[in-house]
């Protein structure tokens, strides 16, 4: 059964505008920019250290993603 990882931090919250734009406008570009910024913050590394596995869920301020390695 997939686990859900809740990501919250002041840095991620600052990016919330991109996340809201991606959600509101279904904007691929806004979503891509948001995910690239998370990657630059080494979120993948943090999640792997926390034990995330393929198909686990990541919840970022109410928006849920499925983790794919």
N, C-alpha and C positions, 0 to 999 in steps of 0.2 A: 504494500500500500504506500503510495507516494506521501512524503512529508511536505509540509509547507514551511518555507523559510520567510520570515517577515523582516524586510530590510527597512530600517529607519536610521537616519543620521542627519545632522544639519547640512552636510554636503549634498546628500541625495535630495533633501528637501529643497535646496536651492535650484535643483534641476527639475523640480516639479512642474514648472511652466512648460518645459518641453514635453513632459509626460502628459500633461493636460491637453496640449495642442495635438499630440498624437492621438489621444483618445477622442477628443471632440471632432477633429477633422479627418480621422482615420488616415492621417498623413504618414506615409511611408518614410518620407525624409525626416520628419520630426522624430519618429520612432527610431530610425537609424542613428540620428545624432545623439539621442538619449542613450541608446545602447553603447555607442562608441565612447561616450563620456564615462559610463559605468566601467567599461573595459579599461580605460585609462586610470581609473581609480583602483584597479586590481580587485574588483568585486568577485571575479571568478576565483581568484586565489583564496579570498576570505571564505567563500562558499565551500570550496573544496576542503579547506582546513576544518570547516564546521561539519563536514561529512556528507555534503549534498551528492546525490546520485542522479543518473539519467531519469527523466520524467518526474522528478520532484518539482514542486511548485515554488515560485518565488513571488511574494506579495510585496509590492512597492506602493505604499499609500493607496491601497484599494485596487490596484491594477495587478492582475495575476499573469505570470508567465510560466511556461513549462521549461525546465532546464534541459538543455541538450548540450552534450560535451563535444 
